[in-house]
Amino acid sequence: MLFFIWGQEIFSDNSKYLFEYLNKKNDFEVNLFVKDKKIYKELFRKYPQQTIYALSLKGFKLFFKSKTVIISNGLDKFYFLPYYLSPRNKNIIQLWHGSLFKRLGFQVKNWEKIKSKKVFQKYSKFIVCSTLERFMVSSCFDMKIDDVWVCDYPRNDYFFNTDNNLLEEHPYLNSKVILYAPTWREEGYKVKFFPFEDADIAQIQNFLEQNDTYLLIRGHKEECERIYNNYDLPIDQTSRILPASQEIFPDGEKLLQYVNILITDYSGIYNDFLLLNRPIVFIPYDLKEYSTYRGVLLNYDKFTAGPKVFNQKDFLNEIEAYLNNPKKDSELRLKLRDVFHDYSDGKACERIENYIVEFLNEKNN
């Protein structure tokens, strides 16, 4: 079984959690099939027997020998070059890496103008978190319903394990923490942090000081640097506004355990965070524009469990209300949690393993 680690700067997310689970169980022969030489060297130090450099003779031989491939990205069949993945000769299991809140595949606006239908990668099976997402994936990727498995994501199992290993390196996580994590925008569109006409970063800093709270910015490294340059913020722990890029916190799930309030827009992090039943504030400042090139599959107002803010005054008021009463809107969050997650028990990896075993047994009989 090959875990394709492809087009990634770090080893994380669903592929990492499922690999670690199966590797401990020892029921399958699992290998990390790594394209990036730097990541390969890092993983080889930890898993010398299972880490294979994909662009090597050994890698090519192993690929043609392996029948099952696990991936967590790759909408385009050319994404995996020099390898070609086809369900006709491989069992391709797509774990994915985000929620189906945003439009994907054939549901993206004007997809036929962007690429031919023949260019889309096809999968044998696709992992989702809910029955609702099952139908959405079937539509987005032109898949049979039975080929979409409702298991929840491997990364969400982490929420049900106690782990305080971030506190030593990041002691501010012991305080109240707000995470600002907007979605990635398509090329040509930039995320605007604090997109308010009345934006006043000094006021936000003062508010955070008074409430002994930290605001973490979860964006790409370049986006975080842009914020700090634009607002002349100190990038050290004297500031109450700190970067939380993937370079600092590779595993988003580990960070979410310490987050008291989430701020987002259309990001799949919202769906994961619902499992913790903690407050969420939305800043959909560009929903109309976003809908022209990507869009969301569901009614945004009905399927978001929290207030939408468009100015700094409301932004701070909603945060203050949640700091004072974290249970506010709890019933709505639980209701939508059950819409986006059929399971909330920390057993996603176990379910995926059972499905894989059943699937492979059927193919072999």
C-alpha positions in Angstrom: 0.0 0.0 0.0 1.6 3.3 -1.2 0.9 6.6 0.6 1.6 9.2 -2.1 3.3 12.2 -0.4 3.1 14.5 -3.4 3.2 18.3 -3.8 3.4 18.9 -0.1 5.9 20.9 1.9 5.4 18.7 5.0 4.1 15.3 6.0 0.8 16.0 7.7 -3.0 15.8 7.6 -5.1 12.7 6.8 -2.3 10.8 5.1 -0.1 11.1 8.1 -2.7 10.0 10.6 -3.9 7.0 8.6 -0.3 5.9 7.9 0.7 6.1 11.5 -2.4 4.1 12.5 -1.9 1.4 10.0 1.9 1.3 10.6 1.2 0.6 14.3 -1.3 -2.1 13.5 1.1 -4.0 11.2 -1.8 -5.6 9.3 -0.7 -4.0 6.0 2.6 -3.4 4.3 2.5 0.4 4.1 5.1 2.6 2.4 5.6 6.4 2.1 6.0 7.2 -1.6 7.7 10.7 -1.5 8.4 13.0 -4.4 10.1 15.9 -2.6 13.8 15.0 -1.7 13.8 17.2 1.5 10.7 15.5 2.9 12.0 12.1 1.8 15.2 12.6 3.9 13.2 13.7 6.9 10.8 10.8 6.7 13.6 8.3 6.0 15.2 9.2 9.3 12.0 8.3 11.1 10.7 5.4 8.9 13.8 4.0 7.0 12.2 0.8 6.0 9.0 2.3 4.7 10.1 5.6 3.0 10.7 5.4 -0.7 12.0 8.1 -3.0 9.4 8.1 -5.8 11.7 9.4 -8.5 14.1 6.5 -8.2 14.4 3.1 -9.9 13.3 1.5 -6.6 10.3 3.8 -6.6 9.3 2.9 -10.1 9.5 -0.8 -9.4 7.5 -0.5 -6.2 4.8 1.6 -8.0 4.2 -1.0 -10.7 4.1 -3.8 -8.0 1.7 -2.0 -5.7 -2.1 -2.4 -6.1 -3.4 0.1 -3.6 -2.6 3.8 -3.5 -3.6 6.3 -0.8 -3.7 10.0 -1.7 -5.1 13.1 0.0 -4.9 15.6 -2.9 -4.7 15.7 -6.7 -7.8 16.8 -8.7 -5.8 16.7 -11.9 -4.5 13.5 -13.4 -1.3 15.2 -14.4 -0.6 16.1 -10.8 1.1 12.8 -10.1 3.4 12.8 -13.1 5.6 10.9 -13.9 3.1 8.4 -12.6 -0.4 7.8 -14.0 -3.1 6.7 -11.6 -6.1 4.9 -13.0 -8.8 2.9 -11.2 -8.5 0.3 -14.0 -5.1 -0.9 -12.7 -4.8 0.6 -9.1 -7.1 0.8 -6.1 -7.0 4.6 -5.6 -8.3 5.7 -2.2 -8.8 9.5 -1.8 -8.7 10.8 1.8 -8.9 14.4 0.7 -7.7 17.3 2.9 -10.6 19.7 3.2 -14.4 19.8 3.6 -16.9 19.7 0.8 -18.3 23.1 1.9 -16.6 24.7 -1.1 -17.3 23.7 -4.7 -15.0 21.1 -6.2 -14.5 19.2 -9.4 -17.5 19.4 -11.8 -19.3 21.7 -9.4 -16.8 24.6 -9.7 -18.2 27.5 -11.6 -17.3 27.3 -15.3 -15.1 24.2 -14.8 -15.5 23.3 -18.4 -13.7 26.5 -19.4 -10.8 25.7 -17.0 -10.1 22.1 -18.0 -11.5 19.1 -20.0 -13.5 16.5 -18.1 -10.8 14.0 -19.3 -8.2 15.8 -17.2 -9.8 15.2 -13.8 -8.3 12.4 -11.7 -10.5 9.4 -11.1 -10.7 7.5 -7.8 -11.8 4.1 -6.7 -13.0 5.2 -3.3 -13.4 8.6 -1.6 -13.5 9.3 2.2 -16.0 11.8 3.6 -17.3 12.8 7.0 -21.1 12.6 6.5 -24.0 11.3 4.4 -24.5 14.9 3.2 -20.9 15.0 1.9 -21.4 11.6 0.3 -23.9 13.0 -2.1 -21.9 16.1 -2.6 -18.7 14.1 -3.6 -20.8 11.9 -5.9 -21.9 15.1 -7.7 -18.5 16.9 -7.6 -16.5 13.9 -8.9 -19.1 11.9 -10.9 -18.7 8.9 -8.6 -21.2 6.2 -7.6 -22.6 6.6 -4.1 -21.3 3.2 -3.0 -17.8 4.3 -3.9 -17.9 7.1 -1.3 -17.2 5.9 2.2 -18.6 7.8 5.2 -15.8 7.3 7.9 -14.8 10.9 9.0 -11.3 12.1 8.5 -8.2 10.3 10.1 -7.0 13.7 11.4 -10.1 14.2 13.4 -9.3 11.1 15.5 -6.6 13.4 17.2 -9.3 15.4 18.9 -10.2 12.4 21.0 -6.6 11.9 22.3 -5.1 14.1 25.1 -1.8 15.6 24.0 -0.2 18.7 25.6 3.1 18.5 23.6 2.7 22.0 22.1 2.8 23.9 25.4 6.5 23.6 26.1 7.4 25.3 22.8 4.4 27.7 22.7 3.5 28.5 26.4 1.0 31.2 25.2 -1.4 28.4 24.3 -2.1 28.1 28.0 -4.0 31.4 27.7 -7.2 32.0 25.8 -6.5 31.5 22.1 -8.3 32.8 19.0 -7.4 31.3 15.6 -7.9 33.3 12.5 -7.8 30.8 9.6 -9.4 31.9 6.3 -9.5 29.7 3.3 -7.0 29.6 0.5 -7.9 31.7 -2.6 -7.3 30.8 -6.2 -4.3 32.3 -7.9 -4.9 36.0 -8.6 -6.9 36.4 -5.4 -5.3 37.3 -2.1 -6.8 36.8 1.4 -7.5 40.1 3.2 -7.0 39.8 6.9 -9.0 42.3 9.1 -10.9 43.4 6.0 -12.7 46.2 7.8 -13.1 49.9 6.9 -12.7 50.7 10.6 -9.7 48.3 11.0 -7.5 49.4 14.0 -4.8 46.9 14.9 -3.8 48.9 18.0 -7.3 48.6 19.3 -7.3 44.8 18.7 -4.0 44.5 20.5 -5.3 46.4 23.4 -8.5 44.3 23.5 -6.4 41.1 23.5 -4.2 42.5 26.3 -7.3 43.3 28.5 -8.7 39.8 28.0 -5.4 38.0 28.3 -6.0 36.5 24.9 -3.8 35.7 21.9 -4.9 35.9 18.2 -3.1 33.5 16.0 -2.9 34.1 12.2 -3.1 30.8 10.2 -2.1 31.6 6.7 0.8 30.9 4.3 4.1 32.1 5.5 4.1 34.9 2.9 0.6 36.0 4.0 1.7 36.2 7.7 4.7 38.3 6.7 2.5 40.6 4.6 0.2 41.2 7.6 3.1 42.0 9.9 4.7 44.4 7.4 1.4 46.1 6.5 0.5 46.7 10.2 4.1 47.1 11.5 3.5 44.4 14.1 6.4 42.9 16.1 6.9 39.2 15.2 7.7 38.0 18.6 5.9 37.0 21.8 5.6 40.6 23.0 2.7 40.8 20.5 -0.7 39.5 21.1 -1.1 38.8 17.4 1.2 35.9 16.4 1.8 33.9 13.2 0.6 30.3 13.2 1.6 29.2 9.7 2.1 25.6 8.7 5.9 26.0 9.3 5.2 26.8 12.9 2.2 24.4 13.5 2.5 21.6 10.8 -0.5 19.8 12.3 -3.6 22.0 12.4 -5.5 19.4 14.5 -2.9 19.6 17.3 -3.3 23.4 17.3 -7.1 23.3 17.3 -7.2 21.5 20.6 -5.9 24.8 22.3 -8.2 27.1 20.3 -11.1 28.8 22.2 -12.6 30.7 19.3 -12.2 30.1 15.6 -12.4 32.9 13.0 -12.8 31.8 9.4 -14.8 32.3 6.2 -15.2 29.3 3.8 -12.4 27.1 5.1 -12.9 23.4 5.8 -11.3 24.0 9.2 -14.8 25.0 10.3 -16.2 21.5 9.8 -13.4 20.0 11.9 -13.8 22.6 14.6 -17.5 21.7 15.0 -16.4 18.5 16.7 -15.1 20.5 19.6 -18.3 22.6 20.0 -16.5 25.9 20.5 -17.4 29.3 19.2 -16.9 30.4 15.6 -17.0 33.8 14.0 -17.3 34.2 10.3 -15.8 37.0 8.1 -17.3 36.4 4.6 -16.2 39.8 3.3 -15.8 38.6 -0.3 -18.6 35.9 -0.6 -20.0 37.5 -3.7 -16.7 37.6 -5.5 -15.7 34.2 -4.2 -18.9 32.8 -5.6 -17.9 33.9 -9.1 -14.8 31.7 -9.3 -15.2 29.0 -6.7 -18.3 29.3 -4.5 -19.9 27.1 -1.9 -22.2 24.1 -2.3 -24.6 24.9 0.5 -26.6 27.9 1.7 -23.9 29.9 3.5 -26.1 31.5 6.2 -28.0 28.3 7.0 -24.9 26.0 7.3 -22.6 28.3 9.3 -22.9 28.1 13.1 -22.0 31.6 14.2 -22.3 35.3 13.6 -21.0 37.0 10.4 -19.1 40.2 10.9 -18.2 43.0 8.4 -16.7 45.7 10.7 -14.2 45.7 13.6 -16.8 46.9 16.1 -19.0 43.8 15.6 -15.9 41.6 15.3 -14.7 42.6 18.8 -18.2 42.5 20.3 -18.8 39.0 19.1 -15.4 37.8 20.4 -16.1 39.4 23.7 -19.5 37.8 24.0 -18.0 34.3 23.3 -15.1 34.9 25.7 -17.7 35.7 28.4 -20.0 32.8 27.4 -18.4 30.0 25.3 -21.7 28.1 25.4 -23.5 30.7 23.4 -24.8 29.2 20.1 -23.8 25.7 21.4 -27.0 24.1 20.3 -26.7 25.4 16.8 -23.1 24.1 16.6 -24.1 20.7 17.8 -26.9 20.6 15.2 -24.6 21.4 12.4 -21.9 19.1 13.8 -24.3 16.2 13.3 -25.0 17.4 9.7 -21.3 17.5 8.8 -20.2 14.4 10.8 -22.0 11.1 11.0 -19.5 10.1 13.6 -17.8 11.9 16.5 -16.0 9.1 18.2 -12.3 9.2 17.2 -12.6 5.9 15.2 -12.2 7.2 11.6 -9.0 5.3 11.0 -10.5 2.1 12.3 -13.5 2.5 9.9 -11.3 3.2 6.9 -9.2 0.1 7.7 -12.4 -2.0 7.8 -13.6 -0.6 4.5 -10.3 -1.2 2.8 -10.1 -4.8 4.1 -13.6 -5.5 2.8 -13.0 -3.8 -0.5 -9.7 -5.7 -1.1 -11.3 -9.0 -0.1 -14.1 -8.4 -2.6 -11.7 -7.7 -5.4 -9.6 -10.8 -4.6 -12.6 -13.1 -4.6 
